[in-house]
Amino acid sequence: METLIFSLSFTAIVFLVFLVFKSFDTRLTIACGLLFAVYLGLDDFVTGLPSGSSAFSFIGGQWNWSGKIYSLLLSLVVVLGLRIEPKTLGLTLSQKSLRTSLVALVFFALWGLSLGLLFKPGPASAETFAFQALMPGLAEEVAYRGIAPALLLGLIRRKDSQSGVPWTIVIITALAFGIWHGLGYSHSGFSFDPLSAVFPFVGSIAGGWLRFSSGSLLFPILGHGAGNLAFHLAPLLGSE
């Protein structure tokens, strides 16, 4: 029940964020904003299913492997159901500027390393390194930097993607991503951790810019994974 309440609340908050910024981009419509909010709410719900009940956890371990796989499956259903073109999502290896993408990848790693040295996470296991390098970046970038922008812009039913960086869309999705990390609900009460929201928000701005400036999700996914991995590696470097 807590998972459902959180997901419904998150959906409503994301839609309110959309309404605040809707006037900054004439391409945005109420229908697209509602579809965007519902999709992110569903993504949160399926991701949180293993946390709500062990019956939904088919992969054991410390981290939510099952939830991230559910997220990817939902993404696949949405892409196929709405007939979103792979290129529209950034599902291409082609880079508009490989040098820029490589430099950005280094900065993502340095960003994660800096946060790790600042917050000093506990000792990480091999599972932690594997999960952080692979799953959050893949599932979350496809959702927030691939599908969510396409839904906001109404790029469904095989509509072509558009050139340039749509900054309003980048900001909306970054705010949603930050809120998702900072908002909490348990024991019939909500909580909000500003630090848990602001750092993902900043990283999401960079990831959104990179996704559209490069024309691909490849380096946002790699950068997300590199940043997460560097965050958990930081204590090892700091102890030397």
Stockholm file with secondary structure:
# STOCKHOLM 1.0

chainA/1-240         METLIFSLSFTAIVFLVFLVFKSFDTRLTIACGLLFAVYLGLDDFVTGLPSGSSAFSFIGGQWNWSGKIYSLLLSLVVVLGLRIEPKTLGLTLSQKSLRTSLVALVFFALWGLSLGLLFKPGPASAETFAFQALMPGLAEEVAYRGIAPALLLGLIRRKDSQSGVPWTIVIITALAFGIWHGLGYSHSGFSFDPLSAVFPFVGSIAGGWLRFSSGSLLFPILGHGAGNLAFHLAPLLGSE
#=GR chainA/1-240 SS CHHHHHHHHHHHHHHHHHHHHGGGCTTCCHHHHHHHHHHHHHHHHHHHHHHHCGGGCCSCSSSCHHHHHHHHHHHHHHHHHHTCCHHHHTCCSCCSCHHHHHHHHHHHHHHHHHHHHHHCCCCCCHHHHHHHHHHHHHHHHIIIIIIHHHHHTTCCTTCCCCCSCCHHHHHHHHHHHHHHHHEEEETTEEEECHHHHHHHHHHHHHHHHHHHHHTCSHHHHHHHHHHHHHHHHHHHHHTC
#=GC SS_cons         CHHHHHHHHHHHHHHHHHHHHGGGCTTCCHHHHHHHHHHHHHHHHHHHHHHHCGGGCCSCSSSCHHHHHHHHHHHHHHHHHHTCCHHHHTCCSCCSCHHHHHHHHHHHHHHHHHHHHHHCCCCCCHHHHHHHHHHHHHHHHIIIIIIHHHHHTTCCTTCCCCCSCCHHHHHHHHHHHHHHHHEEEETTEEEECHHHHHHHHHHHHHHHHHHHHHTCSHHHHHHHHHHHHHHHHHHHHHTC
//
